[in-house]
Amino acid sequence: MSIPRKGSRTLTHAGHHYRWYVRRKPTYTQGAFKAPMTVAIERVADAPGTILLVDLIVSRPDNWLTPHQTALKPATIRAIIQAALEGDWDPETQGNAHPFEYSLITDEA
C-alpha cells in the first residue's frame, strides 16, 4: 500500500525523501462531527514500507460545524516525522499502517 502521487506533497528530512497526503474532502464524520484530521506519511524508497497514519487530534479546517484556519505546513510534517522516528515507527519495514497521534494547535479565526 502506498500514498497516491496525485495530490500528495514531498519533502526531505534527515536526507530521506517523504511523501505526505491529506484527503481533499472530509469524510462524513470529519465534516459533520469532531472526528480528527488525519495525514498519511511514507518514506519514498524503492521498496514499500510502513505508512505513518497521523491523528492530529483537531478537527479539519473545513469542518461543517466549527471551521477554523489551521494550516498543515511542511515544517509541521518534519516535526511529526521526527517525533515518530524517535518513537517506534520504522518506515522501512513492511506491514500495516502505523498509528500515531500528534497534537496540532488550531489558529483562532
C-alpha positions as CSV (number, residue, x, y, z in Angstrom):
1,M,0.0,0.0,0.0
2,S,1.3,3.4,-0.8
3,I,0.2,7.0,-0.9
4,P,-1.2,8.3,-4.2
5,R,1.2,10.6,-6.1
6,K,-1.6,12.9,-7.3
7,G,-2.5,15.4,-4.6
8,S,0.4,14.4,-2.3
9,R,3.4,16.6,-1.4
10,T,7.0,15.7,-0.9
11,L,9.7,16.9,1.5
12,T,13.2,15.9,2.6
13,H,14.0,15.2,6.3
14,A,17.4,14.0,7.5
15,G,18.5,13.1,4.0
16,H,15.4,10.9,3.2
17,H,12.5,11.8,0.9
18,Y,9.0,11.6,2.2
19,R,5.5,11.9,0.7
20,W,2.5,13.1,2.7
21,Y,-1.1,13.3,1.9
22,V,-4.3,14.8,3.4
23,R,-7.7,13.9,1.8
24,R,-9.1,16.7,-0.3
25,K,-12.6,16.5,1.1
26,P,-13.5,15.4,4.6
27,T,-15.2,12.1,5.3
28,Y,-18.7,12.5,6.6
29,T,-17.7,12.1,10.2
30,Q,-14.8,14.5,9.8
31,G,-17.1,17.1,8.3
32,A,-20.2,16.7,10.4
33,F,-18.7,15.8,13.8
34,K,-15.4,16.3,15.6
35,A,-13.6,13.4,14.0
36,P,-9.9,14.2,13.8
37,M,-8.0,15.3,10.8
38,T,-5.5,12.7,9.6
39,V,-2.4,12.8,7.4
40,A,-0.6,9.8,5.8
41,I,3.2,9.9,5.5
42,E,5.6,7.5,3.9
43,R,9.2,7.3,3.1
44,V,9.8,7.4,-0.7
45,A,12.1,4.4,-1.4
46,D,12.5,1.5,-3.9
47,A,10.6,-0.9,-1.6
48,P,7.3,0.0,0.0
49,G,7.4,0.4,3.8
50,T,5.1,1.2,6.6
51,I,2.8,4.2,6.2
52,L,2.6,6.5,9.2
53,L,-1.1,7.4,9.8
54,V,-1.2,10.5,12.0
55,D,-4.2,11.6,14.1
56,L,-3.8,15.3,14.5
57,I,-6.3,15.5,17.4
58,V,-8.0,18.5,15.9
59,S,-11.0,18.7,13.5
60,R,-10.4,19.6,9.9
61,P,-10.4,23.3,8.9
62,D,-13.3,22.6,6.6
63,N,-15.4,21.0,9.4
64,W,-19.1,22.0,8.8
65,L,-19.8,22.9,12.4
66,T,-16.7,24.5,13.8
67,P,-14.5,25.7,10.9
68,H,-11.1,27.2,11.8
69,Q,-7.9,28.5,10.0
70,T,-5.3,25.9,10.8
71,A,-2.7,25.1,8.2
72,L,-0.6,22.0,7.9
73,K,2.9,23.2,6.8
74,P,6.0,21.2,5.7
75,A,7.8,22.2,9.0
76,T,5.0,20.6,10.9
77,I,5.3,17.4,8.9
78,R,9.0,17.4,9.6
79,A,8.3,17.7,13.3
80,I,5.8,14.8,13.1
81,I,8.3,12.6,11.2
82,Q,11.0,13.4,13.8
83,A,8.7,12.6,16.7
84,A,7.5,9.3,15.1
85,L,11.1,8.2,14.3
86,E,12.1,8.9,17.9
87,G,9.1,6.8,18.9
88,D,8.6,3.4,17.4
89,W,7.9,4.0,13.7
90,D,10.3,2.2,11.3
91,P,9.4,3.4,7.8
92,E,11.5,0.7,6.1
93,T,9.7,-2.3,7.4
94,Q,6.6,-3.6,5.7
95,G,3.3,-4.0,7.4
96,N,0.1,-2.3,8.4
97,A,-0.2,1.4,8.7
98,H,1.4,2.7,11.9
99,P,-1.0,4.8,14.0
100,F,0.5,7.9,15.6
101,E,-1.0,10.9,17.5
102,Y,0.3,14.4,17.2
103,S,-1.4,17.4,18.7
104,L,-1.8,20.2,16.2
105,I,-2.6,23.7,17.5
106,T,-5.5,25.5,15.8
107,D,-5.3,29.1,14.8
108,E,-8.2,31.2,16.0
109,A,-10.4,32.7,13.3
